[in-house]
Amino acid sequence: MKHMTKSRFFTLVCCLFSVLIFSQEIAVLKYKGGGDWYGNPTALPNLISFCNSNINTKINPKPETVEVGSSDIFQYPLVHMTGHGHVFFSEEDAENLRDYLLSGGFLHIDDN
């Protein structure tokens, strides 16, 4: 087997280092129609704390907020949605969310 070149070794070390240090990102889904997307503000931080403590994840304890129609949603592997009442999406927002989910994104809905 050939010896690993210095540049490949450096790349491998950098990748492993980033996995060990940097955290995964989760976002709260902000939407316009109905419900209250900002409801239950402790739900996601509590879930993150539990996961980081019990299953050794490295989820950022301060989740971002992302709008359902934004292309930024694709930067997050998981988005958390909460609220009460009827939730309505515009056609554009629904299409963006559909594309996100079909691209492998995960939507966790908490209706407590």
trRosetta pair geometry for C-beta under 8 A, 3 or more apart (Angstrom, degrees):
i j d omega theta_ij theta_ji phi_ij phi_ji
4 8 5.0 -123 -174 87 92 118
4 9 4.9 111 124 -62 121 93
4 12 7.6 -32 -175 2 148 143
5 8 4.7 89 57 10 84 102
5 9 6.8 -150 92 -6 42 88
6 9 5.7 -57 -146 38 31 112
6 10 6.1 33 155 -21 66 107
7 10 5.6 -51 -145 36 31 113
7 11 6.4 34 153 -20 63 105
8 11 5.6 -52 -148 36 33 113
8 12 6.3 34 153 -19 65 106
9 12 5.7 -55 -149 36 31 112
9 13 6.3 30 154 -18 65 106
10 13 5.8 -54 -146 37 30 111
10 14 6.3 31 154 -19 64 107
11 14 5.8 -55 -148 36 29 112
11 15 6.4 30 155 -19 64 106
12 15 5.8 -55 -149 35 30 111
12 16 6.4 24 157 -13 65 108
13 16 5.9 -58 -147 41 30 108
13 17 6.0 33 155 -23 65 110
14 17 5.6 -55 -143 37 28 114
14 18 6.3 28 158 -20 64 106
15 18 6.0 -56 -149 34 28 108
15 19 6.6 28 153 -19 62 105
16 19 5.8 -54 -151 33 33 112
16 20 6.5 27 154 -15 65 109
17 20 5.9 -62 -151 38 30 108
17 21 6.1 5 162 -2 68 116
18 21 6.2 -68 -136 48 28 96
18 22 5.1 -6 -176 10 72 121
19 22 7.2 -46 -99 48 14 88
22 58 7.3 112 109 123 35 134
23 58 4.3 -134 -115 139 72 86
23 59 5.8 91 180 -163 110 10
23 60 4.3 140 102 -59 137 68
24 57 6.5 -54 25 179 126 106
24 58 6.2 117 1 80 79 71
24 59 5.0 -39 66 -101 96 64
24 60 6.9 -134 81 -7 43 78
24 77 6.9 -52 -169 35 113 123
25 59 7.7 142 -91 -153 13 70
25 60 5.5 11 -105 13 61 128
25 63 7.7 121 -171 -132 66 65
25 64 6.6 9 -173 7 111 116
25 75 7.0 -22 90 135 143 90
25 76 5.5 -102 111 -113 99 82
25 77 7.6 120 69 17 72 81
26 44 6.9 -165 118 -169 128 119
26 48 6.7 -156 41 -88 140 113
26 59 5.8 9 -6 -161 116 118
26 60 7.1 -166 25 51 75 88
26 63 4.9 -51 90 -117 84 112
26 64 7.9 170 93 31 39 75
26 76 6.3 95 -135 -162 28 116
26 77 7.8 -57 -93 61 66 75
26 78 5.0 -26 -120 82 93 101
26 79 7.2 160 -170 -101 69 31
26 80 6.2 46 164 -19 112 108
27 63 5.7 158 -113 177 30 98
27 64 4.5 -37 -109 77 95 86
27 65 6.3 135 -169 -117 94 13
27 66 4.1 36 151 0 151 111
27 73 7.4 -135 69 -125 145 60
27 75 8.0 70 -26 81 138 91
27 76 4.4 -94 5 -84 110 166
27 78 7.9 162 29 95 64 56
27 79 5.1 -26 73 -116 87 83
27 80 7.2 -169 95 23 38 79
28 37 7.1 123 154 163 102 96
28 38 7.9 71 150 -105 143 51
28 44 6.1 -127 -80 -11 98 163
28 63 5.5 104 -26 120 86 127
28 64 7.3 -154 22 98 73 40
28 65 4.9 -29 64 -108 98 71
28 66 7.3 154 70 23 46 67
28 79 7.3 97 -153 -166 8 79
28 80 5.4 -42 -107 70 57 96
28 81 7.8 125 -166 -90 60 36
28 82 7.5 -43 -149 17 101 100
29 37 6.4 -114 101 -149 66 118
29 66 6.5 -34 -108 73 50 82
29 67 8.0 79 -165 -144 58 18
29 68 5.7 53 -172 -75 102 87
29 73 7.8 41 -114 -120 89 113
29 79 4.6 79 -60 158 100 120
29 80 6.5 -162 -2 78 87 38
29 81 4.3 -24 48 -86 130 85
29 107 7.3 21 -46 -137 150 97
30 37 5.0 120 -130 130 47 156
30 38 7.9 27 -114 -59 86 80
30 65 5.2 54 -37 175 120 104
30 66 6.6 -175 17 85 93 28
30 67 4.8 -49 75 -96 104 59
30 68 6.8 -137 79 -20 51 76
31 35 6.9 33 77 65 116 125
31 37 5.2 153 34 -72 73 132
31 67 7.5 129 -84 -155 41 64
31 68 4.7 32 -94 -16 88 133
31 81 7.4 28 -11 -136 125 110
31 83 7.7 -80 50 -26 113 159
31 87 6.4 46 101 -160 150 106
31 89 6.5 -68 -153 -94 125 83
31 93 6.9 107 -135 179 94 149
32 68 8.0 -115 1 33 77 117
32 88 8.0 -56 90 82 76 81
32 90 7.3 19 53 -22 127 102
32 93 7.5 -153 23 -57 103 161
33 86 7.9 -57 142 119 91 83
33 87 6.2 98 95 -174 87 48
33 88 3.1 -89 144 71 142 84
33 89 6.0 -145 32 -66 130 26
33 90 7.1 157 -33 -39 128 65
34 83 7.8 112 123 149 72 138
34 85 5.2 -141 177 119 97 110
34 86 4.3 -69 -169 91 159 69
34 87 5.0 -151 85 -98 109 29
34 88 5.1 90 7 6 115 87
35 39 7.5 -108 170 4 82 127
35 83 3.2 51 177 151 113 139
35 84 6.0 150 -139 59 68 33
35 85 4.9 -167 -84 67 47 92
35 86 6.8 -124 -44 83 79 28
35 87 4.3 8 -22 -83 134 86
36 39 4.1 87 97 -40 106 108
36 83 4.8 165 56 -136 48 88
36 84 5.9 2 24 34 99 82
36 85 7.1 79 -12 23 79 116
37 81 7.2 -61 -132 -149 85 71
37 82 6.8 107 -157 67 42 66
37 83 5.3 -26 -78 -67 37 124
38 41 6.6 -2 173 -75 71 96
39 82 5.4 -134 76 127 87 106
39 83 5.1 126 28 -108 123 46
39 84 5.9 99 -62 -5 176 92
40 43 4.4 34 142 -23 113 119
40 82 4.9 -109 55 168 116 150
40 110 6.8 -114 89 114 151 123
40 112 5.6 118 -82 24 156 146
41 44 8.0 -59 -173 31 39 93
41 45 7.7 21 148 4 66 115
42 45 5.7 -68 -153 52 51 108
42 46 5.4 52 153 -27 83 111
43 46 6.1 -67 -153 36 22 109
43 47 6.5 18 155 -17 62 109
43 80 7.5 -180 106 167 109 136
43 82 5.9 132 48 -84 151 151
43 110 5.4 165 168 118 152 163
43 112 6.8 -134 -92 -39 137 136
44 47 5.5 -52 -144 37 35 112
44 48 6.2 37 157 -20 67 105
44 63 5.4 -42 136 6 137 153
44 80 4.8 138 -96 92 122 168
44 82 7.7 -127 -36 -23 100 130
44 110 8.0 -160 -61 12 76 149
45 48 5.6 -53 -144 38 32 113
45 49 6.2 35 156 -21 65 106
45 61 6.6 53 -140 -175 85 77
45 63 7.3 -132 -70 3 68 105
46 49 5.7 -53 -146 36 30 112
46 50 6.4 32 154 -20 63 106
47 50 5.7 -55 -149 36 30 112
47 51 6.3 27 155 -16 65 107
47 80 7.7 162 52 -109 148 146
48 51 5.9 -57 -147 38 29 108
48 52 6.1 25 158 -16 66 110
48 59 4.7 -128 -145 101 95 128
48 60 7.6 -51 -157 83 142 41
48 61 5.6 155 125 -120 134 55
48 63 6.9 -162 -52 -46 147 105
49 52 6.0 -57 -143 39 27 108
49 53 6.1 18 160 -12 63 114
49 61 6.8 56 -74 -127 75 105
50 53 6.1 -68 -147 43 24 105
50 54 5.7 -16 172 12 66 121
51 54 6.6 -73 -126 51 19 87
51 55 5.4 -43 -159 44 63 107
51 57 4.5 -10 145 31 104 132
51 59 5.8 41 88 8 128 133
52 55 8.0 -34 -65 55 9 67
52 56 7.5 31 -163 -135 40 16
52 57 5.4 -85 -89 71 53 79
52 58 6.8 82 -122 -103 95 28
52 59 5.8 -119 -63 39 100 86
52 61 7.1 -39 -19 -76 158 94
60 63 6.7 134 92 -83 97 46
60 64 8.0 31 90 -22 140 84
63 80 7.0 -15 -173 26 165 126
64 76 7.3 -144 59 -77 116 132
66 70 5.8 -129 -176 61 84 129
66 72 5.2 -147 -137 103 110 107
66 73 5.1 142 146 -89 135 66
66 75 7.7 -174 -102 52 146 100
66 76 6.3 -149 -7 2 156 140
66 79 6.4 -91 58 -117 122 123
67 70 4.3 95 65 -18 91 112
67 72 7.5 72 40 50 75 112
67 73 7.6 -96 79 -54 46 102
68 73 6.9 43 -143 -75 31 144
68 89 6.3 -103 126 -125 152 114
68 93 4.6 50 108 -164 113 107
68 96 6.5 131 147 83 67 118
68 97 5.5 -18 -171 -63 101 111
69 90 7.1 4 -76 54 133 114
69 92 5.6 43 -132 118 121 99
69 93 4.2 -71 -68 -98 96 76
69 96 5.0 128 -133 24 47 155
70 73 5.6 131 78 -24 79 87
70 96 7.5 115 41 168 25 153
71 74 6.1 -30 177 13 63 113
71 96 7.6 -110 -80 -146 50 121
72 75 5.4 -36 -173 12 61 119
72 76 7.9 42 144 -9 73 100
73 76 6.4 -69 -167 37 45 103
73 79 6.4 -24 -151 -57 94 146
73 96 6.7 109 33 152 144 108
73 97 7.5 -77 156 -98 168 58
73 100 5.0 -51 124 -99 123 143
73 105 7.0 21 148 -125 96 163
74 100 6.1 -138 -81 -114 70 87
74 103 6.7 -13 -126 94 102 155
74 105 7.0 -103 -116 -64 52 128
76 79 5.5 91 104 -66 133 82
76 105 7.2 59 91 -136 71 110
77 104 7.6 -43 -141 126 80 95
77 105 6.6 -165 -159 -126 35 61
77 106 6.4 22 150 20 69 101
78 105 7.4 163 -88 -170 29 72
78 106 4.6 -23 -107 72 76 106
78 107 7.8 168 -156 -83 59 22
78 108 6.2 25 -175 -10 105 110
79 100 7.7 4 5 153 133 147
79 105 6.8 14 2 174 102 118
79 106 7.4 168 25 86 61 55
79 107 5.7 -17 68 -112 91 67
79 108 7.3 -171 91 28 41 75
80 108 5.0 -23 -110 71 67 105
80 110 6.7 3 -173 2 95 113
81 87 8.0 51 171 -129 127 165
81 107 6.1 9 -3 -173 120 98
81 108 7.0 170 23 85 71 50
81 109 4.8 -21 71 -109 106 70
81 110 7.0 167 85 25 51 68
82 109 7.6 153 -81 -163 42 51
82 110 4.6 -20 -97 72 91 97
82 111 7.2 174 -145 -88 59 32
82 112 7.0 12 -149 7 107 104
83 87 6.2 103 87 -78 139 115
83 111 7.3 -35 69 -119 53 66
84 111 7.2 111 -97 -163 55 77
89 93 4.1 -134 -170 94 99 115
89 94 4.2 132 105 -60 129 83
89 97 6.6 -71 -140 7 163 139
90 93 4.6 93 50 8 80 103
90 94 6.9 -147 88 -6 39 87
91 94 5.8 -55 -146 37 29 111
91 95 6.3 30 154 -20 64 107
92 95 5.8 -55 -148 36 30 111
92 96 6.4 29 154 -18 64 106
93 96 5.7 -55 -149 36 32 110
93 97 6.3 29 155 -16 66 107
94 97 5.8 -55 -146 40 30 110
94 98 6.2 35 153 -22 65 107
95 98 5.6 -52 -146 36 30 115
95 99 6.4 32 154 -19 64 104
96 99 5.7 -53 -149 36 31 111
96 100 6.4 36 150 -23 63 104
97 100 5.4 -49 -148 33 34 116
97 101 6.4 29 155 -15 65 105
97 107 7.4 39 -168 -74 105 144
98 101 5.9 -58 -149 39 29 107
98 102 6.1 23 156 -13 66 111
99 102 5.8 -58 -140 43 29 108
99 103 6.1 28 157 -20 64 112
100 103 5.9 -65 -151 38 24 110
100 105 4.0 -28 161 32 85 151
100 107 7.8 89 107 -55 118 105
101 104 8.0 165 -178 30 28 10
101 105 5.4 -80 -86 67 37 91
101 106 7.8 90 -123 -94 73 23
101 107 6.3 -41 -90 -11 108 113
